[in-house]
Amino acid sequence: MTRIYRKWSHDEDAQLLFLREHAKMCFGDIDKVLELRKGASCDRYRVLRPKPYRVTVDAQQRRTENIVEKEAARARQIACQAPPPTSLTASFFGDPPPGRSALDQKRMAAT
């Protein structure tokens, strides 16, 4: 089967865009007005106005983002609840306040 391809002129492209975008005609009607085979106007319109590229996010990335958001929210909550260090060694050596150490965060994650 051989395909016959006819080049579109600039006038035909302009007419197609006008009928589709301004006159709001469907592709079947445009095919009849321009005397084209069925679906030819749709094919040409897709060449002239391709769909915008969409960035897809996979499920693993969404899960990772959710986990990071939950950890950040939990850290903010702990920071608001935790009192400032009261002992001399905590303020001198920079010990984390209660609930902020690595072991405390590990226990919180386990529950």
HELIX and SHEET records of a PDB file:
HELIX    1   1 HIS A   10  LEU A   17  1                                   8    
HELIX    2   2 PHE A   18  HIS A   22  3                                   5    
HELIX    3   3 PHE A   27  LEU A   34  1                                   8    
HELIX    4   4 ALA A   40  LEU A   48  1                                   9    
HELIX    5   5 ALA A   59  GLN A   81  1                                  23    
HELIX    6   6 LEU A   88  PHE A   93  1                                   6    
HELIX    7   7 ALA A  102  ALA A  110  1                                   9    
END                                                                             
